[in-house]
Amino acid sequence: MDLLEKCRAYVQADEARDAGRYPYYPAFQGPADGGKAILEGVEVCMLGSNNYRALNVSPQVIGAVQDAIALYGTSATGSRLLSGNLDLHEELEADLADFFGYEAALVFATGYMTNLGVVSALVGRGDVVYLDDKAHASLIDGSQLATASGAVVRWFGHNNPDDLARQLAATPTQSVLVATDGVSTVEGELAPVAELVAVCEEYGATLLVDDAHGVGVLGRGRGVIEQAGMQGRVPLMTLSFSTSLASQGGAVLADAKTIDFLRHTSRPQIYSAGLSPADTAAAHAALREIRRRAGSEPDALAAAEHLRRALDALGYDVGGSSSPVIPVRFPDQIAMLSAQSILIDHGVYTNAVLPPACEGYQLRIACTDAHTPYALEGVIGVFASLREDLLPRYRQAA
Ligand SMILES: Cc1ncc(COP(=O)(O)O)c(C=O)c1O
């Protein structure tokens, strides 16, 4: 059979487009300000980004990018192993290690590649990786890659250290990696880091926390590990620059020997070009800003708390997160997709998330430092009429 036959037979996206409920690849136009965006020429309140500190429009970050391009040009021009390693990368790595309290750091081209590259390089024949049930796709894919070199993958219940402990107790002595998100991407819940540390220490397992959504926001900017008081107790931490660090890229933090091993063995690191000068400079400038602001609570957290309470009072099922991320659950796919498109029509952009990225049907809301109380009042008003009037009318008409 023709290999591409499956593409011609793929109709799901067309069906959603035809029904006017296709939620993906909206094309935003500038200028963005961290709290707003322009969609089809109309301003919307942007509640669908990971731009928690709104640093993508910070003059310091933009200035650092302009300086880096002027000096280094637009590309790292090769793999860091051979010709694409810049002093900019090494300066960023030194500051990341210092800020997060690790011996060393290694920068990758994306957060996804960081997890892929770390897990697949560290885990192989004779090793077991235990993944949290809701671990990010990049941890899952890294683990699947590791199975090609003989690793075994197992799962433990989401944020359930007792389940992990039960399984580890039953595992004969093997070297074990335990990997979890620090903040779940869609639900926004925090991982029970202290309990996971205790279990891993008891059973001699190595813990990896991917804190893509905690860094910059929680724990005075140092993320969920610091918030849990577990600095120095989590051997491997990964992060993405595409969230609070307002850039592209990712990094792993660990002891110096582990980082040196990864520098020389991690295939996504070796066989891909280094992070561009602009992205490296943006992440570094954003890190400096986060460090400078570490004494005050990010506005994104207060905004999310206010919005969460208001949506809860309106009768929405918003789960129990304590991060800038709020899930809003709907009974079925049509209700969720309809709600998303009605919200857009009323100037509010949220993310539609479907299984397998989450259980059930959820809109994912994420607040940033740029969401003013005034903007949030408008959003709450739209959610109030969505529930009382717009969605029931829309469903009747459908
Ligand atoms: C938990 C988690 N890890 C890793 C990533 C991948 O990050 P990046 O966008 O830098 O590839 C994401 C993406 O948002 C994420 O949610």
The ligand as an SDF file (V2000), in Angstrom:
LIG
                    3D

 16 16  0  0  0  0  0  0  0  0999 V2000
    6.6030   19.7030   31.0840 C   0  0  0  0  0  0  0  0  0  0  0  0
    7.1910   20.0860   29.7630 C   0  0  0  0  0  0  0  0  0  0  0  0
    8.4250   19.6710   29.4570 N   0  0  0  0  0  0  0  0  0  0  0  0
    9.0050   19.9850   28.2850 C   0  0  0  0  0  0  0  0  0  0  0  0
    8.3570   20.7600   27.3510 C   0  0  0  0  0  0  0  0  0  0  0  0
    9.0210   21.0620   26.0360 C   0  0  0  0  0  0  0  0  0  0  0  0
    9.5550   22.3480   26.0460 O   0  0  0  0  0  0  0  0  0  0  0  0
    9.9900   23.0900   24.7010 P   0  0  0  0  0  0  0  0  0  0  0  0
    8.8230   23.8900   24.2530 O   0  0  0  0  0  0  0  0  0  0  0  0
   11.1430   23.9370   25.1310 O   0  0  0  0  0  0  0  0  0  0  0  0
   10.4180   22.0550   23.7220 O   0  0  0  0  0  0  0  0  0  0  0  0
    7.0780   21.2320   27.6340 C   0  0  0  0  0  0  0  0  0  0  0  0
    6.3690   22.0900   26.6610 C   0  0  0  0  0  0  0  0  0  0  0  0
    5.6560   22.9900   27.0120 O   0  0  0  0  0  0  0  0  0  0  0  0
    6.4690   20.8820   28.8550 C   0  0  0  0  0  0  0  0  0  0  0  0
    5.2160   21.2600   29.1410 O   0  0  0  0  0  0  0  0  0  0  0  0
  1  2  1  0
  2  3  1  0
  2 15  2  0
  3  4  2  0
  4  5  1  0
  5  6  1  0
  5 12  2  0
  6  7  1  0
  7  8  1  0
  8  9  2  0
  8 10  1  0
  8 11  1  0
 12 13  1  0
 12 15  1  0
 13 14  2  0
 15 16  1  0
M  END
$$$$
